Structure formats: C-alpha cells, structure tokens
Amino acid sequence: MASSPLPFAGHGAPGEVCPLLSPLHASEMRLYQACPRKWHHAYVSRRVARAASEALSRGTAVHAYLAEWWRGSRTIELPEDPVARACCIGYGAYWGAPPPALPGWQVEQRFDGVLIGDVEVAGTLDAFCSDMAGQTIVEHKTTSQYISPGSMYWRSVVTTDVQVSMYRAAFPGAKILYDVIRKPALRPLRAGKPNEETSDEYVARMVEAMASEPEKYFQRATVVRLESEDEAFARDVVSVDRLRRGKEHPRNAAQCFAYGQRCEYFGVCWEGQSLADDSVFKESDR
C-alpha cells in the first residue's frame, strides 16, 4: 500500500516532509517500538553508523554460513571471526544436514504485497520449503542469552517475537521453526602476552565447550500462537504504521544503553552531533 508524504514537525526542521514509506518489515517495527527517534534516523533520514557492532557483524557472518548450509552446499567458507567460526563449526557438527524437504530448501526468500489490515508488510525468509506436509519457515538467530527450554529467551520467542508474528500473518498455517545458536562466552587466554592463545586454539576450545554441552548452544523449536495473539499483533501493526506516519518521534531514553552498549545515535540525540557527519554515518541501503 503506497503511503502519502506527510509533514514532519517532531525534532526535524520546520516543514520537513516525510518521504514515502516502504512496506513495514518486522525489523523496522521492532526498531520503532524500541525508539521512534532511532527509527526516524534510520528510515527517514536514512543514515546509519559506518561501524557495525561486534554482535551484528558476528550475527551477519553466521547468517551467511547458515544460508549456504540450508541450501545444501557441500563446501562452505567459514567466517574469519573466531566466535562466529566456532558457532558455524559446532552447528554443522551438531545438526549434520538440513532436514529433508521436497523440492528443497530455498534461502533468503523475499515476500511482499501482504496486507495486515490496510498495512502492507514485507520481509525475507531465512529458509523456506513447501512440500506435501505444507510450508515450513526457518528463522535463524544468534544470541548470548541462555537458550535452554523454558528459559526467558524462549518465553519471549513464543509470546512476543515480532518476526514470528509477521510470518504467521504472511503465511497462515505455515510451520515456523526457530533455530538458535548461543554464542560461547569464553574469552581468549593470555591476551596481549607473548604466549597468548592463537585464533585456532581459541576456536578449538570453544568448539570443545559446545561439544561437551551441545544443548546449551543449539536449540530448535516450532513456535505456535493462539488466534487471539495473531489478532493482537495485527492491531499493533496498524498502530505502529499510523504512528510512523505521524509528526512526533520522541527519544526513548531507556534504550540509549540497551544490551550494555551505547546507541550509535546517542551523540546525535544528546550531544549535538550531526547525522551529516560522513566520518561516522553513511547512507542506508535499506
């Protein structure tokens, strides 16, 4: 559904016009709910930090490996980052091969043109197959949290995860398999010393820890929801879409240091830094 330009009179310049907004993605919805001002920087001003966080870089590297793994590639290049590499080695050893599917797994499959109420939504499926048993969607995640069954992580996935909710709305009746890797919390030994642990030694130690307690690091679960929860999500989508088209996008101070890290826009929101500073920010390719 195409949107109309709306005047923006929040923290921007007087008379600033909000550009046409794209279909709503789950990641955009999460960001808006977390901090409307951060959303505006990323999706309206279209400026993002040049330096990706370590967690984001690792997650991206593991994600690229998993795409090839679910595609059934026989040889897959491992990430350079030791933690990401250990996650990939451990994952491949633990799961062996993708579950059988006819006609096979497709990866990075985009979807669009789906309406929730009168809001157009879109997204990308990490892995997808459609066979005689129906449709299956795989969602990959890496996390530093505990992922044992019944943990707070899984309670969040089962009840509130926006990505799952979006998939359920776009693909009614599909089986949604949530596939999680917990990143090892081990640190390199003797860092900075003449006998510091090599990258290969570090990876081997992390893989050994994973092999000794694999259930701590690798979990999959099929996520189900009640119809009432799907209906509540649909109302949230309509509300977020209406708000993102509005004139006010306030800061959410509670998110400035979320997950123990300073928000990349903190200097802009609190210290007068300019989004136009090309040494810190770049144009978004969203």
C-alpha positions as CSV (number, residue, x, y, z in Angstrom):
1,M,0.0,0.0,0.0
2,A,1.6,3.3,-1.1
3,S,1.8,6.0,1.6
4,S,1.4,9.7,1.1
5,P,4.0,12.3,2.1
6,L,3.3,13.8,5.5
7,P,4.7,16.9,7.1
8,F,7.2,16.1,9.9
9,A,7.2,18.5,12.8
10,G,8.8,16.5,15.5
11,H,12.5,17.2,16.0
12,G,13.3,17.9,12.4
13,A,13.4,21.1,10.6
14,P,10.1,23.1,10.2
15,G,8.2,21.9,7.1
16,E,10.3,18.8,6.7
17,V,8.4,16.3,4.6
18,C,8.4,12.6,5.5
19,P,9.3,10.6,2.3
20,L,7.2,7.7,1.0
21,L,7.5,4.9,3.5
22,S,8.2,1.4,2.3
23,P,6.2,-1.7,3.3
24,L,6.6,-2.4,7.0
25,H,9.2,-5.1,7.9
26,A,9.4,-6.8,11.3
27,S,12.9,-5.3,11.9
28,E,11.5,-1.8,11.3
29,M,8.5,-2.5,13.5
30,R,10.8,-3.6,16.4
31,L,13.0,-0.6,16.0
32,Y,10.1,1.8,16.0
33,Q,8.7,0.2,19.2
34,A,12.1,0.4,20.8
35,C,12.8,4.0,19.9
36,P,10.8,6.2,17.5
37,R,13.7,8.7,17.2
38,K,16.2,6.0,16.3
39,W,13.7,4.7,13.7
40,H,13.5,8.2,12.2
41,H,17.3,8.5,11.9
42,A,17.5,5.1,10.2
43,Y,14.4,5.0,8.0
44,V,13.5,8.6,7.2
45,S,16.9,10.4,7.4
46,R,18.3,7.1,6.1
47,R,21.6,7.5,8.0
48,V,23.3,4.5,9.7
49,A,26.5,4.0,11.6
50,R,29.6,3.2,9.5
51,A,31.0,0.8,12.1
52,A,28.8,-2.2,12.8
53,S,28.7,-3.6,16.3
54,E,30.7,-6.7,17.0
55,A,27.5,-8.6,17.8
56,L,25.9,-7.5,14.5
57,S,29.0,-8.4,12.5
58,R,29.1,-11.9,14.0
59,G,25.5,-12.5,13.5
60,T,25.8,-11.5,9.9
61,A,28.7,-13.8,9.4
62,V,26.9,-16.8,10.9
63,H,23.8,-15.9,8.9
64,A,25.7,-16.1,5.7
65,Y,27.1,-19.6,6.7
66,L,23.6,-20.8,7.6
67,A,22.2,-19.7,4.2
68,E,24.7,-22.0,2.5
69,W,24.2,-24.8,5.0
70,W,20.4,-24.9,4.4
71,R,21.0,-24.6,0.7
72,G,22.9,-27.9,1.0
73,S,26.3,-26.6,-0.1
74,R,29.0,-29.2,0.3
75,T,31.8,-26.7,1.0
76,I,31.1,-23.5,2.9
77,E,33.7,-20.9,3.7
78,L,33.9,-20.3,7.4
79,P,33.9,-16.8,8.9
80,E,37.2,-15.2,9.9
81,D,35.9,-14.1,13.3
82,P,36.8,-16.8,15.8
83,V,33.5,-16.8,17.7
84,A,31.4,-16.9,14.5
85,R,33.7,-19.6,13.1
86,A,33.2,-21.7,16.2
87,C,29.4,-21.3,16.1
88,C,29.4,-22.5,12.5
89,I,31.7,-25.5,13.1
90,G,29.6,-26.5,16.1
91,Y,26.3,-26.0,14.3
92,G,27.4,-28.1,11.3
93,A,28.7,-30.9,13.5
94,Y,25.6,-31.0,15.8
95,W,22.9,-30.9,13.1
96,G,24.7,-32.7,10.4
97,A,22.5,-31.7,7.4
98,P,19.2,-29.9,6.8
99,P,16.0,-31.8,7.3
100,P,14.8,-33.4,4.1
101,A,12.5,-31.3,2.0
102,L,10.9,-31.6,-1.4
103,P,11.6,-29.8,-3.7
104,G,14.3,-28.5,-1.4
105,W,15.2,-25.6,0.8
106,Q,15.1,-22.1,-0.5
107,V,17.1,-19.3,1.3
108,E,16.7,-15.6,1.6
109,Q,13.3,-15.6,0.0
110,R,11.6,-12.2,-0.1
111,F,7.9,-11.7,0.3
112,D,5.8,-8.6,-0.2
113,G,2.3,-7.4,-1.1
114,V,0.9,-8.9,2.1
115,L,-1.7,-6.8,3.9
116,I,-2.3,-6.8,7.6
117,G,-5.5,-4.7,7.9
118,D,-4.7,-2.0,5.4
119,V,-0.9,-2.1,6.1
120,E,1.4,-3.6,3.5
121,V,4.1,-5.7,5.1
122,A,7.2,-7.4,3.6
123,G,10.2,-9.4,4.7
124,T,12.8,-12.1,3.9
125,L,12.6,-15.7,5.0
126,D,15.9,-17.2,6.1
127,A,14.9,-20.7,4.8
128,F,11.7,-21.9,3.3
129,C,10.3,-25.1,1.8
130,S,6.9,-26.1,0.6
131,D,6.1,-29.8,0.3
132,M,3.3,-32.3,0.8
133,A,3.4,-31.6,4.5
134,G,2.8,-27.9,4.0
135,Q,5.0,-24.8,4.3
136,T,8.0,-24.6,6.7
137,I,9.8,-21.3,7.6
138,V,13.1,-21.3,9.4
139,E,14.2,-18.3,11.3
140,H,17.9,-18.2,12.4
141,K,19.1,-16.3,15.5
142,T,22.4,-16.0,17.4
143,T,22.3,-14.8,21.0
144,S,24.3,-14.5,24.1
145,Q,21.4,-15.4,26.3
146,Y,20.6,-18.8,27.9
147,I,18.5,-20.8,25.4
148,S,17.6,-23.9,27.4
149,P,13.9,-25.0,27.0
150,G,11.7,-22.9,29.4
151,S,14.3,-20.1,29.6
152,M,13.3,-16.4,29.4
153,Y,14.6,-16.4,25.8
154,W,12.1,-19.0,24.6
155,R,9.3,-17.4,26.6
156,S,9.9,-14.2,24.6
157,V,10.1,-16.1,21.3
158,V,6.9,-17.9,21.9
159,T,4.8,-15.0,23.1
160,T,6.2,-11.7,21.7
161,D,8.7,-12.2,18.9
162,V,7.7,-9.8,16.1
163,Q,9.4,-11.8,13.3
164,V,7.3,-14.9,14.2
165,S,4.1,-12.9,14.3
166,M,4.9,-11.3,10.9
167,Y,5.5,-14.8,9.3
168,R,2.2,-16.1,10.8
169,A,0.4,-13.2,9.2
170,A,2.1,-13.6,5.8
171,F,2.0,-17.4,5.7
172,P,-1.1,-18.6,7.6
173,G,-0.8,-22.2,8.6
174,A,3.0,-22.4,8.0
175,K,5.2,-24.3,10.4
176,I,7.7,-21.8,11.9
177,L,11.0,-23.4,13.1
178,Y,13.0,-21.1,15.3
179,D,16.7,-22.1,15.0
180,V,19.0,-20.6,17.7
181,I,22.8,-20.6,18.3
182,R,24.1,-19.4,21.6
183,K,27.5,-17.7,21.2
184,P,30.2,-19.0,23.5
185,A,31.0,-16.7,26.4
186,L,34.7,-17.8,26.5
187,R,37.4,-15.2,26.1
188,P,40.9,-15.6,24.6
189,L,43.5,-16.8,27.0
190,R,46.6,-14.7,27.9
191,A,45.6,-11.9,25.6
192,G,48.4,-9.4,25.0
193,K,51.1,-11.8,26.4
194,P,53.9,-13.4,24.4
195,N,52.2,-16.8,24.8
196,E,48.7,-15.6,24.0
197,E,46.2,-18.1,22.7
198,T,46.2,-18.3,18.9
199,S,42.9,-17.9,16.9
200,D,42.9,-21.6,16.0
201,E,43.4,-22.6,19.7
202,Y,40.6,-20.3,20.7
203,V,38.2,-21.7,18.2
204,A,39.1,-25.3,19.2
205,R,38.5,-24.5,22.8
206,M,35.0,-23.0,22.0
207,V,34.1,-25.9,19.8
208,E,35.1,-28.3,22.6
209,A,32.9,-26.5,25.0
210,M,30.0,-26.7,22.6
211,A,30.6,-30.5,22.0
212,S,30.6,-31.2,25.8
213,E,27.2,-29.5,26.3
214,P,25.5,-29.0,22.9
215,E,22.0,-28.4,24.3
216,K,23.3,-25.2,25.8
217,Y,24.4,-23.9,22.4
218,F,22.0,-25.3,19.8
219,Q,18.2,-25.3,20.1
220,R,15.3,-25.5,17.7
221,A,11.6,-25.3,18.4
222,T,8.4,-25.0,16.4
223,V,6.6,-21.8,17.5
224,V,2.8,-21.8,17.8
225,R,0.5,-19.0,18.7
226,L,-3.2,-18.5,19.7
227,E,-5.5,-16.8,17.2
228,S,-6.1,-14.1,19.7
229,E,-2.4,-13.3,19.8
230,D,-2.4,-13.0,16.0
231,E,-5.3,-10.6,16.2
232,A,-3.4,-8.5,18.8
233,F,-0.4,-8.4,16.6
234,A,-2.4,-7.2,13.7
235,R,-3.7,-4.3,15.8
236,D,-0.1,-3.5,16.8
237,V,0.9,-3.4,13.1
238,V,-1.9,-0.9,12.3
239,S,-0.9,1.3,15.3
240,V,2.8,1.3,14.5
241,D,2.1,2.2,10.9
242,R,-0.1,5.1,11.9
243,L,2.5,6.4,14.4
244,R,5.4,6.1,11.9
245,R,3.4,8.4,9.5
246,G,2.8,10.9,12.2
247,K,4.6,14.1,13.2
248,E,6.2,13.1,16.6
249,H,9.1,10.7,17.0
250,P,10.4,11.1,20.6
251,R,13.5,9.7,22.1
252,N,13.3,6.7,24.3
253,A,16.0,7.2,26.9
254,A,15.5,3.7,28.3
255,Q,17.0,2.3,25.0
256,C,20.2,4.5,24.9
257,F,22.3,1.9,26.7
258,A,20.3,-1.2,25.9
259,Y,22.2,-4.5,26.0
260,G,25.1,-2.8,27.7
261,Q,26.0,-0.8,24.6
262,R,25.6,2.9,23.8
263,C,23.2,3.6,20.9
264,E,25.0,4.6,17.8
265,Y,22.8,7.7,17.6
266,F,23.5,8.8,21.2
267,G,25.7,11.7,20.1
268,V,23.1,12.9,17.7
269,C,20.2,12.8,20.2
270,W,22.1,14.0,23.3
271,E,25.3,15.8,22.3
272,G,24.6,17.8,19.2
273,Q,26.4,15.5,16.8
274,S,25.3,15.8,13.1
275,L,23.8,13.0,11.2
276,A,25.5,14.5,8.1
277,D,29.0,13.6,9.6
278,D,30.2,11.2,6.9
279,S,33.0,10.0,9.1
280,V,30.5,8.4,11.5
281,F,27.4,7.8,9.4
282,K,26.6,6.7,5.9
283,E,23.6,6.5,3.6
284,S,21.4,3.5,4.5
285,D,20.9,0.8,1.8
286,R,17.6,-0.3,3.2
